[in-house]
Amino acid sequence: MSAAFEDLWARGVTAEGARRFADGSAENLDPDALAALTEANLSESDLHDYVTWAAAR
């Protein structure tokens, strides 16, 4: 999953942005970050793991 996480990070997806996406409150999310998250098609568990991973960076 690390490669997918690195790709999301490189595309500007922050821990806060991913958390908002997971919570369904992504209406003000950067369009590029929203596209990256949508394309990644992560499971809910993987999405929460990404939030933790990104927050530690």
Backbone as CSV, one residue per row, in Angstrom:
resi,resn,N_x,N_y,N_z,CA_x,CA_y,CA_z,C_x,C_y,C_z
1,MET,0.826,-1.200,0.000,0.000,0.000,0.000,0.869,1.262,0.000
2,SER,2.115,1.103,0.340,3.000,2.259,0.431,3.103,3.033,-0.875
3,ALA,3.155,2.322,-1.999,3.249,3.022,-3.283,2.007,3.860,-3.541
4,ALA,0.854,3.329,-3.199,-0.397,4.074,-3.374,-0.411,5.291,-2.453
5,PHE,0.066,5.112,-1.229,0.118,6.223,-0.282,1.078,7.297,-0.779
6,GLU,2.241,6.881,-1.280,3.217,7.831,-1.810,2.628,8.613,-2.982
7,ASP,1.875,7.920,-3.827,1.241,8.576,-4.975,0.227,9.613,-4.506
8,LEU,-0.592,9.264,-3.530,-1.570,10.221,-3.002,-0.866,11.436,-2.417
9,TRP,0.204,11.182,-1.658,0.951,12.274,-1.037,1.545,13.192,-2.111
10,ALA,2.111,12.576,-3.147,2.713,13.347,-4.238,1.668,14.171,-4.977
11,ARG,0.435,13.715,-4.968,-0.646,14.431,-5.652,-1.339,15.444,-4.741
12,GLY,-0.792,15.651,-3.538,-1.268,16.720,-2.674,-2.368,16.345,-1.710
13,VAL,-2.570,15.052,-1.483,-3.612,14.628,-0.553,-3.052,14.657,0.863
14,THR,-3.570,15.559,1.677,-3.131,15.687,3.055,-3.933,14.744,3.948
15,ALA,-3.473,14.584,5.186,-4.215,13.767,6.150,-5.603,14.371,6.370
16,GLU,-5.671,15.673,6.499,-6.964,16.342,6.723,-7.888,16.160,5.523
17,GLY,-7.348,16.285,4.322,-8.167,16.096,3.127,-8.708,14.682,3.032
18,ALA,-7.857,13.699,3.327,-8.292,12.300,3.287,-9.326,12.027,4.365
19,ARG,-9.152,12.630,5.540,-10.128,12.447,6.622,-11.482,13.012,6.219
20,ARG,-11.471,14.192,5.618,-12.731,14.800,5.173,-13.382,13.966,4.080
21,PHE,-12.580,13.422,3.172,-13.089,12.542,2.119,-13.746,11.310,2.745
22,ALA,-13.079,10.724,3.733,-13.609,9.532,4.412,-14.908,9.840,5.139
23,ASP,-15.012,11.051,5.673,-16.211,11.453,6.415,-17.330,11.928,5.506
24,GLY,-17.064,12.012,4.216,-18.083,12.462,3.272,-18.263,13.969,3.234
25,SER,-17.276,14.699,3.746,-17.369,16.161,3.760,-16.273,16.777,2.891
26,ALA,-16.172,16.298,1.666,-15.080,16.709,0.778,-15.483,17.826,-0.179
27,GLU,-16.579,18.524,0.090,-17.057,19.512,-0.879,-16.071,20.646,-1.131
28,ASN,-15.223,20.974,-0.163,-14.240,22.045,-0.362,-12.831,21.504,-0.583
29,LEU,-12.738,20.217,-0.877,-11.443,19.587,-1.101,-10.889,20.010,-2.456
30,ASP,-9.582,20.187,-2.496,-8.913,20.516,-3.753,-9.322,19.505,-4.824
31,PRO,-9.709,19.965,-6.011,-10.174,19.041,-7.060,-9.146,17.971,-7.441
32,ASP,-7.861,18.321,-7.436,-6.830,17.337,-7.759,-6.731,16.266,-6.669
33,ALA,-6.836,16.677,-5.411,-6.805,15.715,-4.303,-8.039,14.823,-4.343
34,LEU,-9.181,15.408,-4.632,-10.412,14.627,-4.739,-10.295,13.594,-5.861
35,ALA,-9.754,14.002,-6.988,-9.563,13.076,-8.112,-8.603,11.958,-7.723
36,ALA,-7.521,12.291,-7.033,-6.542,11.278,-6.621,-7.172,10.257,-5.683
37,LEU,-7.957,10.733,-4.735,-8.613,9.825,-3.791,-9.637,8.944,-4.492
38,THR,-10.371,9.517,-5.407,-11.376,8.754,-6.143,-10.704,7.688,-6.996
39,GLU,-9.637,8.060,-7.692,-8.919,7.120,-8.555,-8.234,6.010,-7.759
40,ALA,-7.778,6.321,-6.551,-7.090,5.323,-5.725,-8.039,4.213,-5.293
41,ASN,-9.312,4.547,-5.156,-10.335,3.554,-4.820,-9.937,2.713,-3.604
42,LEU,-9.513,3.389,-2.540,-9.085,2.703,-1.324,-10.285,2.187,-0.543
43,SER,-10.077,1.089,0.154,-11.114,0.608,1.074,-11.197,1.595,2.236
44,GLU,-12.249,1.519,3.010,-12.395,2.423,4.153,-11.233,2.229,5.125
45,SER,-10.840,0.995,5.332,-9.722,0.695,6.226,-8.422,1.302,5.697
46,ASP,-8.168,1.133,4.393,-6.961,1.702,3.791,-6.967,3.223,3.839
47,LEU,-8.133,3.807,3.673,-8.250,5.261,3.736,-7.884,5.760,5.130
48,HIS,-8.368,5.084,6.154,-8.020,5.476,7.523,-6.533,5.237,7.798
49,ASP,-5.975,4.171,7.227,-4.538,3.944,7.353,-3.755,5.078,6.679
50,TYR,-4.265,5.553,5.534,-3.600,6.667,4.850,-3.625,7.920,5.722
51,VAL,-4.746,8.192,6.349,-4.838,9.373,7.228,-3.761,9.297,8.301
52,THR,-3.617,8.142,8.916,-2.599,7.961,9.961,-1.200,8.118,9.375
53,TRP,-0.965,7.500,8.236,0.337,7.571,7.566,0.679,9.028,7.204
54,ALA,-0.263,9.722,6.600,-0.017,11.095,6.144,0.170,12.043,7.335
55,ALA,-0.556,11.802,8.401,-0.438,12.672,9.585,0.950,12.561,10.209
56,ALA,1.589,11.421,10.050,2.917,11.195,10.634,4.039,11.797,9.788
57,ARG,3.714,12.263,8.613,4.743,12.806,7.716,5.071,14.231,8.028
